[in-house]
Amino acid sequence: MKKFFAKVTKHDKKDDKDKEEKKKEEKKKDKSHHEKEESQKIKEEAKKKAEEEAKKKAEEEEAKKKAEEEEAKKKAEEEAKKKAEEEAKKKAEEEAKKKAEEEAKKKAEEEAKKKAEEEAKKKAEEEAKKKAEEEAKKKAEEEAKKKAEEEAKKKAEEEKKNQPQGLGLGGGLGQPQGLGLGGGLGQPQGLGLGGGLGLGGGLGQPQGLGLGQPQGLGLGGGLGLGGGLGQPQGLGLGGGLGQPSGLPSLGQPSMPVTSEQGSAGISGGELQMKGTGKKTIKKKKMGVAQSAFFAHENEEKANAMLSKIADDAVLVFDCGSSFIKVGVAGEEQPRKVIPTCYCVIEDEEYEGGERKEFGYKAIDENAKLIWPLDPRNDTDWDGLFDIIQNIYQVELNELEPSAHAVVMTDLPNMNEVATDKIKSMMFNDLNVPFLKIVNPALMALYAEGKETGLVVEIGNRMQIVPAVDGFVIDSAITKIKGNVSGLTEYMQRLLRSCGYIYTTSQQMELVRAIKENVCYVALDYDAEMKRKPREIMKEYKVPGNDNTSKFFQERFQCPEALFKPEKVGIDTEGLPQMIFECIKKCPLTSRRPLLNHIILAGGSTLFPGLPERLDQDLKKILEENKMNSRDVKIIVHQNRKYLAWAGAALLAGMSTLQDEEQCTKDYYDNN
């Protein structure tokens, strides 16, 4: 029993021990769980704290960002306000400046008006004086005419008695119908001249025109012999007062007459001056080159302008690389258009064994031509001086340079050195009293009465010049990289392929005449190439050739080079693309007004179809670049060949022109 209880006690002790260990383990487990909970709690608190800190940081950053945005906004508002104030200030200054300019302009206009009125008054007085002198002169001439008629009538009656019936004296045979001279027999009904004298053989004279005199004046002052019955009005034949010295004939090259006054007639192709002088001047024959030029010009109109230049007239020079246009301020067209070239001919009769010929005379010599203003070469200043001097001495009949102010357009490739050279030439060498050099593009605008526009100049060179409010945008000027005179050379190649061979300098003028008279620009080049030859054929009588020539596809192939310059060996864009590139270089605000006033100037803009093709292609380019094609307006002036000259002539005609002191010789000499 004792043993049993001992065993039980031992077992209980063991159970107690187990319970204690179990309790200990549970306690340990509880402690571990508690620690785990504590750790979890710490983590959660740390996480919560981190989240709060992150949130706080985000809020701080957001607040900072908001503050920065507010500060930036405030700064932008201040800058905008400042800019607005500056713009307002600038606008106010511009308005003030504009107002001042308007006032100055108004004042200048008033002064100009006052001066113009004074000049008009002075001119009216001079005209009245001149009119009185003319009336007195006219009266004296009428008295002299009456006396001469009486003497001529008396002389005719005396000679009638001895004259063979039906024959006219002085070779009056073969005159145009309606002019019967001598004896009165065999003449058209109603023409009885009572044995009138035919002086110098009045062969082939136009009805109503006396040789070398204004229309309506007969030969020898319009005195008819033998009563002049049935004679065309204004046509007097033979015997009376001599024509005024030096008057050129209409429709013929100028033939100055320097001999003393006497009656005039044509005999055997020579101009005979009869009376006190015995000088005979051979009639000048127009050269082939000059004939080619007049094929595209109104010769009669050009020659009709060769009246005497007034003593106070301002001369206007438009110096191009191909032609120099010369005329008088206030006139619509230049009086002379002269090729800018010369040649040197070996001639032992001249000092140094050589002589120079200029312009058309040089071309007709078929010698090597020198073009002083060729843009491909350096300017030949000596040659240019000789040409201008020849213009004064020969073309303008020994006009004195020192007596006339000059307005001149910029030379091709003009720069500061060239400006100094031309001033030295005109002031020092030719002694002109006043010289104003002007931009030809601005002058073309001026001729159109505009200050803003895009001038497309196509002559021997091609350039596009934008101007806004009378000022050229130099950075946007676009020039072709080559020589547009290649058009004539291209036409020469096209003609050669058709069997027409032109090689000499004289013949190249004929090529130019053909180009200007038969060529046109195709609206659709490819479609034009598919047309039948008879649909595009044009006949043209080449100057100096009695036969008529026929021209076909070369008519539109030649000017197509303006749109495809590679045809003449020039690596550049076509004309429409060049205009677009020029517009892109201009300020945004000026693009629309520039497109609204595209002004064509220069001889090569005369091709029929050019304005329409340019309008079509330019609009297409603008549409492709998402620009408004409706802004395009191309201005085509009737006188666009001489537009720059015409604008310069308008400027030169202003009464205030010579008030510009810096353009005078005195200013040049002293500065």
WOCOR-V946245 format. One record per residue. N is the residue number from 1. PSI is psi as a letter, one per 20 degrees, with the letter a starting at -180 (999 if undefined). OMEGA is omega as a letter, one per 40 degrees, with the letter a starting at -180 (999 if undefined). Layout:
# WOCOR-V946245
n->[N | N]
psi->[PSI | PSI]
omega->[OMEGA | OMEGA]
This chain:
# WOCOR-V946245
n->[1 | 2 | 3 | 4 | 5 | 6 | 7 | 8 | 9 | 10 | 11 | 12 | 13 | 14 | 15 | 16 | 17 | 18 | 19 | 20 | 21 | 22 | 23 | 24 | 25 | 26 | 27 | 28 | 29 | 30 | 31 | 32 | 33 | 34 | 35 | 36 | 37 | 38 | 39 | 40 | 41 | 42 | 43 | 44 | 45 | 46 | 47 | 48 | 49 | 50 | 51 | 52 | 53 | 54 | 55 | 56 | 57 | 58 | 59 | 60 | 61 | 62 | 63 | 64 | 65 | 66 | 67 | 68 | 69 | 70 | 71 | 72 | 73 | 74 | 75 | 76 | 77 | 78 | 79 | 80 | 81 | 82 | 83 | 84 | 85 | 86 | 87 | 88 | 89 | 90 | 91 | 92 | 93 | 94 | 95 | 96 | 97 | 98 | 99 | 100 | 101 | 102 | 103 | 104 | 105 | 106 | 107 | 108 | 109 | 110 | 111 | 112 | 113 | 114 | 115 | 116 | 117 | 118 | 119 | 120 | 121 | 122 | 123 | 124 | 125 | 126 | 127 | 128 | 129 | 130 | 131 | 132 | 133 | 134 | 135 | 136 | 137 | 138 | 139 | 140 | 141 | 142 | 143 | 144 | 145 | 146 | 147 | 148 | 149 | 150 | 151 | 152 | 153 | 154 | 155 | 156 | 157 | 158 | 159 | 160 | 161 | 162 | 163 | 164 | 165 | 166 | 167 | 168 | 169 | 170 | 171 | 172 | 173 | 174 | 175 | 176 | 177 | 178 | 179 | 180 | 181 | 182 | 183 | 184 | 185 | 186 | 187 | 188 | 189 | 190 | 191 | 192 | 193 | 194 | 195 | 196 | 197 | 198 | 199 | 200 | 201 | 202 | 203 | 204 | 205 | 206 | 207 | 208 | 209 | 210 | 211 | 212 | 213 | 214 | 215 | 216 | 217 | 218 | 219 | 220 | 221 | 222 | 223 | 224 | 225 | 226 | 227 | 228 | 229 | 230 | 231 | 232 | 233 | 234 | 235 | 236 | 237 | 238 | 239 | 240 | 241 | 242 | 243 | 244 | 245 | 246 | 247 | 248 | 249 | 250 | 251 | 252 | 253 | 254 | 255 | 256 | 257 | 258 | 259 | 260 | 261 | 262 | 263 | 264 | 265 | 266 | 267 | 268 | 269 | 270 | 271 | 272 | 273 | 274 | 275 | 276 | 277 | 278 | 279 | 280 | 281 | 282 | 283 | 284 | 285 | 286 | 287 | 288 | 289 | 290 | 291 | 292 | 293 | 294 | 295 | 296 | 297 | 298 | 299 | 300 | 301 | 302 | 303 | 304 | 305 | 306 | 307 | 308 | 309 | 310 | 311 | 312 | 313 | 314 | 315 | 316 | 317 | 318 | 319 | 320 | 321 | 322 | 323 | 324 | 325 | 326 | 327 | 328 | 329 | 330 | 331 | 332 | 333 | 334 | 335 | 336 | 337 | 338 | 339 | 340 | 341 | 342 | 343 | 344 | 345 | 346 | 347 | 348 | 349 | 350 | 351 | 352 | 353 | 354 | 355 | 356 | 357 | 358 | 359 | 360 | 361 | 362 | 363 | 364 | 365 | 366 | 367 | 368 | 369 | 370 | 371 | 372 | 373 | 374 | 375 | 376 | 377 | 378 | 379 | 380 | 381 | 382 | 383 | 384 | 385 | 386 | 387 | 388 | 389 | 390 | 391 | 392 | 393 | 394 | 395 | 396 | 397 | 398 | 399 | 400 | 401 | 402 | 403 | 404 | 405 | 406 | 407 | 408 | 409 | 410 | 411 | 412 | 413 | 414 | 415 | 416 | 417 | 418 | 419 | 420 | 421 | 422 | 423 | 424 | 425 | 426 | 427 | 428 | 429 | 430 | 431 | 432 | 433 | 434 | 435 | 436 | 437 | 438 | 439 | 440 | 441 | 442 | 443 | 444 | 445 | 446 | 447 | 448 | 449 | 450 | 451 | 452 | 453 | 454 | 455 | 456 | 457 | 458 | 459 | 460 | 461 | 462 | 463 | 464 | 465 | 466 | 467 | 468 | 469 | 470 | 471 | 472 | 473 | 474 | 475 | 476 | 477 | 478 | 479 | 480 | 481 | 482 | 483 | 484 | 485 | 486 | 487 | 488 | 489 | 490 | 491 | 492 | 493 | 494 | 495 | 496 | 497 | 498 | 499 | 500 | 501 | 502 | 503 | 504 | 505 | 506 | 507 | 508 | 509 | 510 | 511 | 512 | 513 | 514 | 515 | 516 | 517 | 518 | 519 | 520 | 521 | 522 | 523 | 524 | 525 | 526 | 527 | 528 | 529 | 530 | 531 | 532 | 533 | 534 | 535 | 536 | 537 | 538 | 539 | 540 | 541 | 542 | 543 | 544 | 545 | 546 | 547 | 548 | 549 | 550 | 551 | 552 | 553 | 554 | 555 | 556 | 557 | 558 | 559 | 560 | 561 | 562 | 563 | 564 | 565 | 566 | 567 | 568 | 569 | 570 | 571 | 572 | 573 | 574 | 575 | 576 | 577 | 578 | 579 | 580 | 581 | 582 | 583 | 584 | 585 | 586 | 587 | 588 | 589 | 590 | 591 | 592 | 593 | 594 | 595 | 596 | 597 | 598 | 599 | 600 | 601 | 602 | 603 | 604 | 605 | 606 | 607 | 608 | 609 | 610 | 611 | 612 | 613 | 614 | 615 | 616 | 617 | 618 | 619 | 620 | 621 | 622 | 623 | 624 | 625 | 626 | 627 | 628 | 629 | 630 | 631 | 632 | 633 | 634 | 635 | 636 | 637 | 638 | 639 | 640 | 641 | 642 | 643 | 644 | 645 | 646 | 647 | 648 | 649 | 650 | 651 | 652 | 653 | 654 | 655 | 656 | 657 | 658 | 659 | 660 | 661 | 662 | 663 | 664 | 665 | 666 | 667 | 668 | 669 | 670 | 671]
psi->[g | g | h | g | h | h | g | g | g | h | g | g | h | g | g | h | g | g | g | g | g | g | h | g | g | g | g | h | g | g | g | g | g | g | h | g | g | g | g | g | g | g | g | g | g | g | g | g | g | g | g | g | g | g | g | g | g | g | g | g | g | g | g | g | g | g | g | g | g | h | g | g | g | g | g | g | g | g | g | g | g | g | g | g | g | g | g | g | g | g | g | g | g | g | g | g | g | g | g | g | g | g | g | g | g | g | g | g | g | g | g | g | g | g | g | g | g | g | g | g | g | g | g | g | g | g | g | g | g | g | g | g | g | g | g | g | g | g | g | g | g | g | g | h | g | g | g | h | g | g | g | g | g | g | h | g | h | g | h | h | h | i | p | p | p | i | p | q | q | j | k | j | q | k | r | q | p | i | o | p | q | o | h | i | q | j | q | q | p | i | n | o | j | l | k | q | p | o | p | j | m | m | p | k | q | q | p | j | p | q | p | j | q | q | p | i | p | r | q | k | j | k | o | q | q | k | h | k | p | j | q | q | p | j | o | p | p | r | i | c | q | q | q | p | p | i | p | q | q | q | j | r | q | p | n | p | p | i | r | r | q | r | q | q | r | p | o | k | j | q | o | p | o | q | c | h | q | j | p | p | p | q | p | p | p | p | r | g | g | h | h | h | g | i | h | j | r | n | g | g | h | g | h | i | j | l | r | p | p | q | h | j | q | p | q | p | p | o | o | r | i | g | q | p | p | p | a | q | p | i | q | h | q | q | h | p | o | p | p | m | r | r | q | p | p | p | o | i | i | q | p | i | j | q | r | q | q | q | c | h | g | g | g | i | i | k | r | p | q | p | n | h | j | o | i | i | r | q | p | n | h | g | g | g | g | h | g | h | h | h | g | g | h | g | h | k | l | l | p | o | h | i | i | p | q | p | p | p | q | q | q | q | l | p | a | h | g | h | g | h | g | h | g | g | g | g | g | g | g | i | k | q | i | p | p | p | p | q | p | h | g | h | h | g | g | h | h | i | k | q | i | p | r | o | o | o | o | o | c | i | r | p | q | p | o | q | p | p | k | j | p | p | n | h | i | i | p | p | q | q | m | a | o | i | i | i | g | g | h | g | h | g | g | g | h | h | i | j | j | o | o | p | h | r | h | g | h | h | h | h | g | g | g | g | g | h | h | i | q | r | p | p | h | o | g | g | h | h | h | i | q | q | g | h | h | i | q | p | q | p | o | p | p | j | p | h | q | p | q | p | q | d | h | i | h | i | h | g | i | h | h | h | i | m | i | i | h | j | k | p | n | r | r | r | g | g | h | g | g | g | h | g | h | h | i | q | q | g | i | i | g | g | h | g | h | i | m | o | p | p | q | q | h | j | i | i | p | p | i | g | g | g | g | g | g | g | h | g | h | g | g | g | h | h | j | l | q | o | i | i | i | p | o | p | p | o | q | h | k | i | h | k | g | g | g | g | g | h | h | g | g | h | i | p | h | i | g | j | i | n | h | i | j | q | h | g | g | g | h | j | 999]
omega->[i | i | i | a | i | a | i | a | i | a | i | i | a | i | i | i | i | i | a | i | i | i | i | i | i | i | i | a | i | i | i | i | i | i | i | i | i | a | i | i | i | i | a | i | i | i | i | i | i | i | i | i | i | i | i | a | i | i | i | i | i | i | i | i | i | i | i | i | i | i | i | i | i | i | i | i | i | i | i | i | i | i | i | i | i | i | i | i | i | i | i | i | i | i | i | i | i | i | i | i | i | i | i | i | a | i | i | i | i | i | i | i | i | a | i | i | i | i | i | i | i | i | i | i | i | i | i | i | a | i | i | i | i | i | i | i | a | i | i | i | i | i | i | i | a | a | a | i | i | i | a | i | a | a | a | i | i | a | i | a | a | a | i | a | i | a | i | i | i | i | a | a | i | i | i | a | a | i | i | a | i | i | i | a | i | a | i | a | i | a | i | a | i | i | a | a | i | a | i | i | a | a | i | i | i | a | i | a | i | a | i | a | i | a | i | i | i | i | i | i | i | a | i | a | i | i | i | a | i | a | i | a | i | a | i | a | i | i | a | a | i | i | i | a | i | a | i | i | i | i | i | i | a | i | a | i | a | a | a | a | i | i | a | i | i | i | i | i | i | i | a | i | a | a | a | a | a | a | i | i | i | i | a | i | i | a | a | a | i | i | i | i | a | i | i | a | i | a | a | a | a | a | a | a | a | i | a | i | a | a | a | a | i | i | a | i | i | a | i | a | i | a | i | i | a | i | a | i | i | i | a | a | i | i | a | i | a | i | a | a | i | i | i | a | i | a | a | a | a | i | a | i | i | i | i | i | a | i | a | i | i | a | a | i | a | i | i | a | i | a | a | a | i | a | i | a | i | a | i | a | i | i | i | i | i | a | a | i | i | i | i | a | a | a | a | i | i | i | a | a | a | a | a | i | a | i | a | i | i | i | i | a | a | i | a | i | a | i | i | a | a | i | i | i | a | a | a | a | a | i | i | a | a | i | i | i | a | i | a | i | i | i | i | i | a | i | i | a | a | i | i | i | i | a | i | a | i | i | i | i | i | i | a | a | i | i | i | i | i | i | i | i | a | a | a | i | a | a | i | i | a | a | a | i | i | i | i | i | i | i | i | i | i | i | i | i | i | i | i | a | i | a | a | i | i | a | i | i | i | i | i | i | i | a | a | a | a | a | i | i | i | i | i | a | a | i | a | i | a | a | i | a | a | a | a | a | i | i | a | i | a | i | i | a | a | a | i | i | i | a | a | a | i | a | a | i | a | a | i | i | i | i | i | a | i | i | i | i | i | a | i | i | i | a | a | i | i | i | i | i | i | i | a | a | a | i | a | a | a | a | a | i | i | i | i | a | i | a | i | i | i | a | a | i | a | a | i | i | a | a | a | i | i | i | a | a | a | i | i | i | i | i | i | i | i | i | a | a | a | i | a | i | a | a | a | a | a | a | a | i | a | a | i | i | a | i | i | i | i | i | a | a | i | a | a | a | a | i | a | a | a | i | a | i | i | i | i | a | a | a | 999]
